Amino acid sequence: MTAAWGRVGQDPHLTFVRDDVVPRTPEGCEDCLRIGSPWVHLRLCLTCGHVGCCDSSPNRHARAHAGLVGHPIIRSFEPGENWRWCYVDEALA
C-alpha cells in the first residue's frame, strides 16, 4: 500500500474491476474441478470471472491466477460475504 493513490484508500488496481463479470465455474474452483482437488473457500476474479480457491486451500488457485494473468482484484465467492482483496497490495480493495 502506498500513499500515491491520490485519495486515501483508493486502490489503483480497481481499474481492473469489471461490473459485468460472470463466474466461469459457479459450481467451484475452476482449476480444482479440472484436477479433482478439494478446496476450502472460493474467490472470484473481478476482471475475467475465474473462480479460484483461497489461500487456505491446498492449491491457492485464486492467488496463482492473479499472478499468472495479472488480474489483481478478487472478491469472496462465499454466500453472505461481500469483501474484495487486492493481491498486489495485500489489502482489502
Buried (B, 14 or more C-beta within 10 A) or exposed (E): EEEEBEEEEEBBBBEBBEEEBEBEBEEBBBBBBEEEBEBEBBBBBBBBBBBBBBEEBEBBBBBBBBEEEEBBBBBBBBEEEEEBBBBBBEEEB
